[in-house]
Amino acid sequence: MIMPMNLGHRVSTMKLPQSKPLQPLFEAIVNSFQSLEELGDVDGKSIRIFAERDTVLDDDPLSVTNSPICGFVIEDNGVGFNEANIGSFLTSDSDYKARLGGKGVGRFMWLKAFSRAEIYSRFEDGGYWERSFTFSLSSDLSKPPASPTEKSVRLTRISLKDYQSPYKEEAPRSLDILAQRIVEHCLAFFLDAKCPTVILEGTGGEKFNLNEYFGEYIGDRASTHSFSVVGQDFNFRGVRLYHPSERGHALVYAANRREVKVDKLSKSLEALPQRLGDEAGESFVYLGFITGDYLDASVNSERTGFSFPDGIGEVQSALPILTLQEIRTAALEPVKADLGGFIEKVHEQNRQRIDSFVSSDAPQFQPLKRYMDELVQEVQPGLSNDQLDIALHKFQRRKEIELKERGQKLFAEEPELTTYDGYAERLQEFMDEFNDLGKSELAKYVAHRKVVLDFFDKSMKIDPVTGKHHLEETLHNIVFPMRRISEEVPHELQNLWLLDERLTYHRYLASDKPLSSLQPLDSESDLRPDMLVFDRALAFTEGDTPVSSFVIVEFKRPERGDVRRDNPIEQVYNHVRQLRTSHYKDDFGREVKLQSENVPGYAFIVCDLTSQMETLAENASLQKTPDGLGYFGFNVKLNLYVEVLSYTKILRDAKKRNRVLFDKLNIHSN
């Protein structure tokens, strides 16, 4: 009998992800389980798996056990390749084992990862017979003859030879991990009380009894549940894996008692640590094993995924279409039933951690405490302060978006008189949450101002290293970064409120840039104001400029003695004269002169009030402020209001304006 197909094409079209290098081995092992099932209830059923490694010249045992695996040998004493089974093997997509969940394509998977499979089988059929053949892309697949044998013991051996890249490199080298993977994949078989004896061996004398391995690390602690989704029934087995190499809890979706897809539970239960502690203090990882007719009917031929939707695909059957997300959500109930006590313990620890952090280090997150039940389930335990701060910030941002969406929907409603009370109640509930989160944002902003004021205060003092005052650049950068425009600087780095709260809202700002380089201006001047601010007019009539005002800021180094040669007042006046002869481009690209009398100018000169600076201010007919820490006046000819502000005045006034906010938040500037 010749296999009626193009074998090379059939194998090439099969999908075997690089992440599943052991899938061909699993197919061979499951074949052995099924072969043993065909025998019925007999004693002495067994499977032996041998991992062959590359030749190692070094005699060191560790070198042997760490060398790459190059092939596998799987032996069992099942029914073997009798006439029915060899016929099924040589028939593409055979349905001979359909009742066992067989797809008739598992053997093709061998040739995806191995160059060949060498097969020997001794079977019973009115006497004992044996046959052997090689299964490869180039083999003659005529039906191999069977010969009588005097050996009266059943034995089938599948030798998977010459592991191919990239699967060989991805396969585990440790026999311990290999044992773990086999037990997990074939978990349903090991959960069966009639499971045959399964032995795993390797080059170098390594040996694992997988039944004992299962008993030691899983045992009879497995729980049993069932659940339904849209009329489809599912079975759920919850097991604890105690092996120390296990990391991360998971849901396993299985078809025909074989693992198909693994979902990390951290996707749904983010607050679970990587391992949990049981009643005796031993740590374990939880595995939820999900089976059901719906999964059996929907698994793909390669057994690497399902055909029902998980964002893509549809079920090609008469069964109702469910998504993986719906099954996952329902499966969380038995998970919570099994882990309820452990989860509650983790949640309580998380609750205390979050509460302590917010109370002592992050008061801006106080309003989030109303969502504590959600937080303890979403925030990963064991986070550092910085990581927890980020997690809370992300949670807060998500809540803000949810509230805005709720608000838009709520305010779009037009309640009838009969439903007004219910509407008002929902509105009040919404406003309570909205105001709480608003307080949190305000608290962060007030805390930011406190830090800025403390840093500004420190920057005014003499540098202990140089013995001199900091350059004006340092203080300039605190107010607004130099050589930047407003579009390039995040709002939180624009501390214009230090000078005047009204400057926070402006049309355009340029810091330490020549007038000729500014996009809104049409100017050839190389004059470089420390800061130039344009404000947008709130309203204007035809013929008016769309600029309501402009502001110039000039910084001088603290305690600068000689300012006569570099008179900051004259500098500002020159800047204004140049601006008055320049053109401003509005939002439509039209040029508008700034020489209009209707466009007032404002100037802030920031410096220390040395005797020379006071003389210059008086010569400019400026008046001293009542507190004696600055000067002010109006230049009628230039339509310019001028303030000379000492660093001390800026700091003192800013502290006064913000003191009530600091008091409410219980933080104080030094």
Secondary structure as GFF3:
##gff-version 3
##sequence-region A 1 670
A	DSSP	alpha_helix	7	12	.	.	.	ID=ss1
A	DSSP	alpha_helix	23	37	.	.	.	ID=ss2
A	DSSP	beta_strand	46	53	.	.	.	ID=ss3
A	DSSP	alpha_helix	61	66	.	.	.	ID=ss4
A	DSSP	beta_strand	69	76	.	.	.	ID=ss5
A	DSSP	alpha_helix	83	89	.	.	.	ID=ss6
A	DSSP	three_ten_helix	98	100	.	.	.	ID=ss7
A	DSSP	alpha_helix	106	113	.	.	.	ID=ss8
A	DSSP	beta_strand	114	124	.	.	.	ID=ss9
A	DSSP	beta_strand	128	136	.	.	.	ID=ss10
A	DSSP	beta_strand	147	148	.	.	.	ID=ss11
A	DSSP	beta_strand	155	163	.	.	.	ID=ss12
A	DSSP	alpha_helix	167	170	.	.	.	ID=ss13
A	DSSP	alpha_helix	175	185	.	.	.	ID=ss14
A	DSSP	alpha_helix	187	191	.	.	.	ID=ss15
A	DSSP	beta_strand	197	202	.	.	.	ID=ss16
A	DSSP	beta_strand	206	209	.	.	.	ID=ss17
A	DSSP	alpha_helix	210	217	.	.	.	ID=ss18
A	DSSP	three_ten_helix	219	221	.	.	.	ID=ss19
A	DSSP	beta_strand	223	229	.	.	.	ID=ss20
A	DSSP	beta_strand	232	241	.	.	.	ID=ss21
A	DSSP	beta_strand	250	255	.	.	.	ID=ss22
A	DSSP	beta_strand	258	264	.	.	.	ID=ss23
A	DSSP	three_ten_helix	265	267	.	.	.	ID=ss24
A	DSSP	beta_strand	276	277	.	.	.	ID=ss25
A	DSSP	beta_strand	283	291	.	.	.	ID=ss26
A	DSSP	alpha_helix	293	298	.	.	.	ID=ss27
A	DSSP	alpha_helix	324	360	.	.	.	ID=ss28
A	DSSP	three_ten_helix	363	371	.	.	.	ID=ss29
A	DSSP	alpha_helix	372	378	.	.	.	ID=ss30
A	DSSP	alpha_helix	385	412	.	.	.	ID=ss31
A	DSSP	three_ten_helix	417	419	.	.	.	ID=ss32
A	DSSP	alpha_helix	420	460	.	.	.	ID=ss33
A	DSSP	alpha_helix	472	479	.	.	.	ID=ss34
A	DSSP	beta_strand	484	485	.	.	.	ID=ss35
A	DSSP	three_ten_helix	486	488	.	.	.	ID=ss36
A	DSSP	three_ten_helix	491	493	.	.	.	ID=ss37
A	DSSP	three_ten_helix	496	498	.	.	.	ID=ss38
A	DSSP	three_ten_helix	501	504	.	.	.	ID=ss39
A	DSSP	beta_strand	508	511	.	.	.	ID=ss40
A	DSSP	three_ten_helix	515	517	.	.	.	ID=ss41
A	DSSP	beta_strand	521	522	.	.	.	ID=ss42
A	DSSP	beta_strand	531	536	.	.	.	ID=ss43
A	DSSP	beta_strand	547	555	.	.	.	ID=ss44
A	DSSP	alpha_helix	568	580	.	.	.	ID=ss45
A	DSSP	beta_strand	583	585	.	.	.	ID=ss46
A	DSSP	beta_strand	591	593	.	.	.	ID=ss47
A	DSSP	beta_strand	601	606	.	.	.	ID=ss48
A	DSSP	alpha_helix	611	619	.	.	.	ID=ss49
A	DSSP	beta_strand	623	624	.	.	.	ID=ss50
A	DSSP	beta_strand	630	635	.	.	.	ID=ss51
A	DSSP	beta_strand	640	645	.	.	.	ID=ss52
A	DSSP	alpha_helix	647	665	.	.	.	ID=ss53
###
